[in-house]
Amino acid sequence: MDLQDARVLVTGATGGLGRPVSTRLAAAGARLALTGRDEGRLEEVAGSLGGDRPLTVAADLTLPDQPQAVVDAAVEHLGGLDAVVHLAGASGFAAVGTEDDDALDELLLVDYLAPVRLLRAALPALREAKGTALVVTAVLAEGPVAGMAAYGAAKAALSSYVGAAAKELRRSGVRVVDARPPHTETGLADRPLTGTAPKLPQGKDPEEVAARLVKALVDDEREVPSSAF
Ligand SMILES: NC(=O)c1ccc[n+]([C@@H]2O[C@H](COP(=O)([O-])OP(=O)(O)OC[C@H]3O[C@@H](n4cnc5c(N)ncnc54)[C@H](OP(=O)(O)O)[C@@H]3O)[C@@H](O)[C@H]2O)c1
């Protein structure tokens, strides 16, 4: 994929991975639409990138109509979509049987339903452009981890959906990529929707993980397992 002038929507653009991914995409000449919930942080990221100022759309993707609204705004501004890079997400930690209802709902909403709705909303534009959806799930989708049952299950569900979508959409020329990074030092584990993270080993460098994600876009890779990082 050629990133020069590529029209790319990045979700989670204010995050520890979203920001360096957006920076690299902008540096490669992509035209960007960036989304996250916090307008101020979005503006700050947009202002820090070189080239054309990206569109920013503040939205909570867990609200059912917001994935479509974000895609509509991006398509209108950019004139279509060559890629969607989905990085919005949140963590959660709880012993099995102790999860509260709100946390269970929120984890499923943010880590499973929101990206499924986003992909659904983006599909017409991606079909038209024969574009790419790069969906960041997590290493957790490759095997369960104690203390992260609900978080891991939401990511595994998303990985399963994305894998099926990749197979279904291949013939239409739409590439759907499941990227499953290992633990990365973005601070994600320190702002969980519920509970407290266990002591984790030193994670990957966010810059290196971001570079690897962008490489997967450029090299037309179809899957980025945790071992690829
Ligand atoms: N860091 C890791 O160890 C790791 C490992 C594997 C996979 N991942 C996955 O990689 C993705 C990015 O993680 P990260 O480490 O960059 O986390 P992060 O720094 O916490 O960033 C998360 C991003 O998601 C956005 N977000 C959260 N809830 C949202 C919502 N309801 N609606 C819209 N946007 C929302 C946040 O923006 P606002 O707060 O402004 O809304 C932020 O931009 C996540 O899906 C994560 O699960 C991370």
The ligand as an SDF file (V2000), in Angstrom:
LIG
                    3D

 48 52  0  0  0  0  0  0  0  0999 V2000
   -0.5090   -1.1130   25.2640 N   0  0  0  0  0  0  0  0  0  0  0  0
   -0.5680   -2.4300   25.2240 C   0  0  0  0  0  0  0  0  0  0  0  0
    0.0770   -3.1330   26.0210 O   0  0  0  0  0  0  0  0  0  0  0  0
   -1.3990   -3.1120   24.1920 C   0  0  0  0  0  0  0  0  0  0  0  0
   -1.1180   -4.4650   23.8740 C   0  0  0  0  0  0  0  0  0  0  0  0
   -1.9350   -5.0940   22.9340 C   0  0  0  0  0  0  0  0  0  0  0  0
   -2.9800   -4.4320   22.3600 C   0  0  0  0  0  0  0  0  0  0  0  0
   -3.2130   -3.1280   22.7080 N   0  0  0  0  0  0  0  0  0  0  0  0
   -4.3590   -2.4680   22.1030 C   0  0  0  0  0  0  0  0  0  0  0  0
   -3.9060   -1.3820   21.3300 O   0  0  0  0  0  0  0  0  0  0  0  0
   -4.9090   -0.3530   21.3310 C   0  0  0  0  0  0  0  0  0  0  0  0
   -4.2560    0.9670   21.7150 C   0  0  0  0  0  0  0  0  0  0  0  0
   -3.7530    0.8190   23.0170 O   0  0  0  0  0  0  0  0  0  0  0  0
   -2.8220    1.9210   23.7020 P   0  0  0  0  0  0  0  0  0  0  0  0
   -1.7920    1.1600   24.4540 O   0  0  0  0  0  0  0  0  0  0  0  0
   -2.4360    2.9600   22.7440 O   0  0  0  0  0  0  0  0  0  0  0  0
   -3.8530    2.4930   24.7770 O   0  0  0  0  0  0  0  0  0  0  0  0
   -4.0940    4.0080   25.2610 P   0  0  0  0  0  0  0  0  0  0  0  0
   -2.8150    4.7510   25.2750 O   0  0  0  0  0  0  0  0  0  0  0  0
   -4.8720    3.9100   26.5250 O   0  0  0  0  0  0  0  0  0  0  0  0
   -5.0240    4.5950   24.1120 O   0  0  0  0  0  0  0  0  0  0  0  0
   -6.3330    4.1740   23.9660 C   0  0  0  0  0  0  0  0  0  0  0  0
   -7.0020    5.0430   22.9400 C   0  0  0  0  0  0  0  0  0  0  0  0
   -8.3740    4.6270   22.8160 O   0  0  0  0  0  0  0  0  0  0  0  0
   -9.2100    5.7670   22.9490 C   0  0  0  0  0  0  0  0  0  0  0  0
  -10.4800    5.3540   23.5620 N   0  0  0  0  0  0  0  0  0  0  0  0
  -10.6420    4.6840   24.7230 C   0  0  0  0  0  0  0  0  0  0  0  0
  -11.9490    4.4880   24.9560 N   0  0  0  0  0  0  0  0  0  0  0  0
  -12.6170    5.0460   23.9080 C   0  0  0  0  0  0  0  0  0  0  0  0
  -13.9760    5.1610   23.5840 C   0  0  0  0  0  0  0  0  0  0  0  0
  -14.9430    4.6950   24.3910 N   0  0  0  0  0  0  0  0  0  0  0  0
  -14.3140    5.7940   22.4370 N   0  0  0  0  0  0  0  0  0  0  0  0
  -13.3570    6.2870   21.6100 C   0  0  0  0  0  0  0  0  0  0  0  0
  -12.0350    6.1780   21.8670 N   0  0  0  0  0  0  0  0  0  0  0  0
  -11.6730    5.5710   23.0140 C   0  0  0  0  0  0  0  0  0  0  0  0
   -8.4130    6.7210   23.8370 C   0  0  0  0  0  0  0  0  0  0  0  0
   -8.7670    8.0690   23.6090 O   0  0  0  0  0  0  0  0  0  0  0  0
   -9.5880    8.9660   24.6640 P   0  0  0  0  0  0  0  0  0  0  0  0
   -9.1580    8.5480   26.0180 O   0  0  0  0  0  0  0  0  0  0  0  0
   -9.3040   10.3590   24.2790 O   0  0  0  0  0  0  0  0  0  0  0  0
  -10.9690    8.5760   24.3440 O   0  0  0  0  0  0  0  0  0  0  0  0
   -7.0210    6.5190   23.3110 C   0  0  0  0  0  0  0  0  0  0  0  0
   -6.8090    7.2850   22.1500 O   0  0  0  0  0  0  0  0  0  0  0  0
   -5.9900   -0.8040   22.3130 C   0  0  0  0  0  0  0  0  0  0  0  0
   -7.0450   -1.4180   21.5960 O   0  0  0  0  0  0  0  0  0  0  0  0
   -5.2900   -1.8550   23.1350 C   0  0  0  0  0  0  0  0  0  0  0  0
   -6.1650   -2.8240   23.6780 O   0  0  0  0  0  0  0  0  0  0  0  0
   -2.4390   -2.4540   23.5860 C   0  0  0  0  0  0  0  0  0  0  0  0
  1  2  1  0
  2  3  2  0
  2  4  1  0
  4  5  1  0
  4 48  2  0
  5  6  2  0
  6  7  1  0
  7  8  2  0
  8  9  1  0
  8 48  1  0
  9 10  1  0
  9 46  1  0
 10 11  1  0
 11 12  1  0
 11 44  1  0
 12 13  1  0
 13 14  1  0
 14 15  2  0
 14 16  1  0
 14 17  1  0
 17 18  1  0
 18 19  2  0
 18 20  1  0
 18 21  1  0
 21 22  1  0
 22 23  1  0
 23 24  1  0
 23 42  1  0
 24 25  1  0
 25 26  1  0
 25 36  1  0
 26 27  1  0
 26 35  1  0
 27 28  2  0
 28 29  1  0
 29 30  1  0
 29 35  2  0
 30 31  1  0
 30 32  2  0
 32 33  1  0
 33 34  2  0
 34 35  1  0
 36 37  1  0
 36 42  1  0
 37 38  1  0
 38 39  2  0
 38 40  1  0
 38 41  1  0
 42 43  1  0
 44 45  1  0
 44 46  1  0
 46 47  1  0
M  CHG  2   8   1  16  -1
M  END
$$$$
